[in-house]
Amino acid sequence: MIQNMGVLDRAFRVFVVAPVAIVLAFILGAGSILGIILFVVAGLMLATSVVGFCPTYRLIGISTEHGPHRVGHGLRHGHA
């Protein structure tokens, strides 16, 4: 599988987004609909970080990965 997530992007998901989602899920009620949604979001953030691939990035054609496996055109050097 082609990776489209850079190291900083993956670290941000693991150390910021997922923990915040988990804490919010417990604060709002782990069994509530919103709590469950937040647990799913945290799980998705952790899973995409482990594999280094984000399907949403693929759909919109971007990549935070630097190197030969980049997808998309918007983040190449010299382009906006």
Secondary structure as GFF3:
##gff-version 3
##sequence-region A 1 80
A	DSSP	alpha_helix	7	12	.	.	.	ID=ss1
A	DSSP	pi_helix	13	17	.	.	.	ID=ss2
A	DSSP	alpha_helix	18	28	.	.	.	ID=ss3
A	DSSP	alpha_helix	33	51	.	.	.	ID=ss4
A	DSSP	alpha_helix	55	60	.	.	.	ID=ss5
###
